[in-house]
Amino acid sequence: MEGKRKGIYSITHEETYTNGQVIFKEDSAGDWLYIILRGSVETSRNVEGRKLIIERLQHGDLIGEIEFMGSMRRTVTAQAVGETILGVIDREAINQDFGQLSKQFKSILKTIPVRLRKIIDRACDTSG
């Protein structure tokens, strides 16, 4: 299915979230990749029963890229700030583009989400 074009991304559909609505939860399964079309998204982690804010993302930012590229569970909770509209990026189109890369370059790209997850894990580690 050919989706709508938003900049360089092909969007399969749009999802609207209300203020405070959870888009996805930390450690949940899922590999959808989103682009913020309107509003903003706060990412956070639960650290020793407290919410630790990682980042606030704005229009044009991607969310879910670590899990999308790394085939891993969600590293953070993503929550809408204000009314937020997300475009779901067409996975088939991304996979097609990715399939055209050299094996060596694919291997390099696949290390990035693993490294980012380690960085987030270390930043949230309170054990010392």
N, C-alpha and C positions, 0 to 999 in steps of 0.2 A: 504494500500500500504506500503510495507516494503521499507524504504529509505536506502540510503548509511549511513554507520557508520562513524562518525568523533569523535573519542574518545568515550565518554560515551553517545553521542547523536545520534539519528537517524535523518538524514537530508532528507527531502522530495525533496528539490531542492536548487539550488544556485542562488543568484541574484548578479549581478555586478553593481556597482555604480561608477560614475566618480567623480573627485574632486569637492566638493561643492554641489553635488546633494543631495537633501533632501530625506531621507528614509521614515520618517513620521514626521508630524507636531504636535506640542503641541496642546492638546485638541481635536485631531481628534479621530475618532473611530478606533478600530483595536486591535487585541489581538494576532498578530503573535509574536512568540518568535524567535529571531535570535542569531546565534553565529558568531562572526567575524572570518573568515577563513584567510583573508589577508587584510592588510590596517588598518585603524583606523576610529573611529566614534566619532564625537564631539557632546555632548548633551548640549542643551541650553534652556533657557527660555526667553520670551519677558517680560521685566520688565520696565514699563513706557516708552515703545517705544524703549528700548535699548536691545541689545542681551547680556544676562548674561550667560557665559559659566559655565556649571555645572561640566562637566567631559570630559576627552578624554579617550575613551576605545580602547583597543588594541586586537591583535590576542588572541583568546580564551575567550574573555569576552562576556557576554550575553547582549543583548539589548531587551527591551520590556517585561522584566520579571514582572515589577510592574503591568502592564495592563493585562498581561497573567494570573497572579495569582489572581489579585484583580477584574477582570471584570470591569475595569474603563477606562475612556478616557485617551489618552496619556498625561503623565505628563511633557514631554519635547519634543523638536524638536531634531531629530537625523539627522546628516548630515555627508556624507562621507568626509574623509580627504585623498586625493590621491585616486588612484583606490582602491576600496574596494570590497571584495567579502564576502557576507554573506550567511550562510547556514540557511535555514528555518527549524526549528526543528519540527519534526512530532508531531503535537498536539495530535493525536490519541494515540500514544505511551505514551506520558506524562500523558494524562488523564487515561489511563489504569493503569499506575503505581500509580497515585494519588488515584484512586479508591480502591486500595488495602490497603491503609493506614487506621488506626483506625479513627473513627469519631472525637475523642478528638485531635489527632495529626493534622488532616485536619483543625480543628477549629483554632489551634495555627498557622499553616502555613498561613491561610487566613488573620490573623491580620497583618502580616509582610508588605504586600504592602500598607495597609491603613496607617500604621505608617510611612513608607518611604515617602508616598505622603505628609503627614503632615509635615515631616521634610523638604522636598524640598519646600513646600509652605512657611513655616516659614523662611527658609534661603533666599528666594526670596522676602519676604515681606519688603517693604521699608517704610511702614507707621509708624514704630516706635517700 
